[in-house]
Amino acid sequence: MLLIVLLLINLYKKTEDNVVQIAKFKYDTFNKIKTDSLGTEHKLNLLVNESTKFNEQFFGNSPQLKNGIRYLIGAVALLIVIELGFFIRERRRPVE
């Protein structure tokens, strides 16, 4: 649990350095969606496409962030596997 908290703090610090870039993306995307006169489906596709491009660019500029997310996912998966192991072990224990 402590490792997960430390990884979250680390990710927060790394993304804090890029807050301006994230805010600019949100503002530009909001303006594109707001001025777009097409239907809801097109606006959703625009949002998905813009988010995908931004994510690729964001992670391309910051490989430490990508590694941090991988480590965080690994730590959470390890915690889930351990808890599942304890759960299975407890169910197999004979009742006294």
Kinemage of the C-alpha trace (Angstrom):
@kinemage 1
@onewidth
@group {chain A} dominant
@subgroup {mainchain}
@vectorlist {calphas} color= white
{ca met a 1} P 0.000 0.000 0.000
{ca leu a 2} L 2.850 2.343 0.865
{ca leu a 3} L 4.458 1.681 -2.525
{ca ile a 4} L 1.204 2.573 -4.292
{ca val a 5} L 0.910 5.826 -2.329
{ca leu a 6} L 4.525 6.730 -3.144
{ca leu a 7} L 3.958 5.978 -6.841
{ca leu a 8} L 0.837 8.171 -6.849
{ca ile a 9} L 2.782 11.024 -5.241
{ca asn a 10} L 5.523 10.590 -7.827
{ca leu a 11} L 3.006 10.667 -10.694
{ca tyr a 12} L 1.380 13.760 -9.235
{ca lys a 13} L 4.730 15.565 -9.125
{ca lys a 14} L 5.550 14.577 -12.699
{ca thr a 15} L 2.173 15.699 -14.060
{ca glu a 16} L 2.331 18.936 -12.073
{ca asp a 17} L 5.227 19.958 -14.314
{ca asn a 18} L 2.927 19.632 -17.348
{ca val a 19} L -0.186 21.338 -15.980
{ca val a 20} L 0.041 24.179 -18.507
{ca gln a 21} L 0.130 21.727 -21.391
{ca ile a 22} L -2.877 19.820 -20.015
{ca ala a 23} L -4.871 23.011 -19.419
{ca lys a 24} L -4.128 24.260 -22.942
{ca phe a 25} L -5.305 20.950 -24.406
{ca lys a 26} L -8.559 21.075 -22.425
{ca tyr a 27} L -9.217 24.684 -23.410
{ca asp a 28} L -8.500 24.093 -27.115
{ca thr a 29} L -10.593 20.916 -27.216
{ca phe a 30} L -13.497 22.630 -25.449
{ca asn a 31} L -13.400 25.462 -27.994
{ca lys a 32} L -13.333 23.009 -30.921
{ca ile a 33} L -16.341 21.136 -29.552
{ca lys a 34} L -18.195 24.336 -28.710
{ca thr a 35} L -17.765 25.870 -32.184
{ca asp a 36} L -18.442 22.613 -34.038
{ca ser a 37} L -21.903 22.661 -35.629
{ca leu a 38} L -22.110 18.929 -36.300
{ca gly a 39} L -23.940 16.298 -34.269
{ca thr a 40} L -23.148 14.741 -30.942
{ca glu a 41} L -21.536 11.641 -32.466
{ca his a 42} L -19.083 13.777 -34.446
{ca lys a 43} L -18.252 15.790 -31.333
{ca leu a 44} L -17.571 12.594 -29.398
{ca asn a 45} L -15.327 11.296 -32.191
{ca leu a 46} L -13.482 14.622 -32.206
{ca leu a 47} L -12.964 14.410 -28.461
{ca val a 48} L -11.658 10.831 -28.677
{ca asn a 49} L -9.313 11.649 -31.571
{ca glu a 50} L -7.939 14.774 -29.903
{ca ser a 51} L -7.453 12.923 -26.597
{ca thr a 52} L -5.617 10.088 -28.346
{ca lys a 53} L -3.280 12.517 -30.105
{ca phe a 54} L -2.642 14.398 -26.875
{ca asn a 55} L -1.915 11.189 -24.929
{ca glu a 56} L 0.585 10.021 -27.537
{ca gln a 57} L 2.311 13.402 -27.513
{ca phe a 58} L 2.207 13.686 -23.719
{ca phe a 59} L 3.679 10.244 -23.095
{ca gly a 60} L 6.187 10.744 -25.910
{ca asn a 61} L 7.522 13.863 -24.194
{ca ser a 62} L 7.581 12.253 -20.752
{ca pro a 63} L 8.746 8.607 -20.694
{ca gln a 64} L 9.137 8.771 -16.897
{ca leu a 65} L 5.384 9.315 -16.612
{ca lys a 66} L 4.680 6.286 -18.797
{ca asn a 67} L 7.003 4.140 -16.669
{ca gly a 68} L 5.404 5.486 -13.488
{ca ile a 69} L 1.956 4.453 -14.694
{ca arg a 70} L 3.267 0.989 -15.573
{ca tyr a 71} L 4.775 0.592 -12.109
{ca leu a 72} L 1.547 1.789 -10.498
{ca ile a 73} L -0.553 -0.686 -12.475
{ca gly a 74} L 1.911 -3.451 -11.584
{ca ala a 75} L 1.774 -2.602 -7.878
{ca val a 76} L -2.034 -2.548 -7.866
{ca ala a 77} L -2.146 -5.859 -9.761
{ca leu a 78} L 0.289 -7.384 -7.258
{ca leu a 79} L -1.880 -6.177 -4.366
{ca ile a 80} L -4.970 -7.717 -5.975
{ca val a 81} L -3.195 -11.052 -6.529
{ca ile a 82} L -1.986 -11.139 -2.917
{ca glu a 83} L -5.446 -10.326 -1.564
{ca leu a 84} L -6.978 -12.962 -3.815
{ca gly a 85} L -4.424 -15.487 -2.527
{ca phe a 86} L -5.329 -14.708 1.078
{ca phe a 87} L -9.023 -14.991 0.242
{ca ile a 88} L -8.590 -18.411 -1.388
{ca arg a 89} L -6.374 -19.623 1.447
{ca glu a 90} L -8.955 -18.522 4.039
{ca arg a 91} L -11.785 -20.322 2.222
{ca arg a 92} L -9.803 -23.574 2.049
{ca arg a 93} L -8.964 -23.538 5.764
{ca pro a 94} L -11.084 -26.101 7.643
{ca val a 95} L -13.541 -24.743 10.175
{ca glu a 96} L -12.514 -25.470 13.759
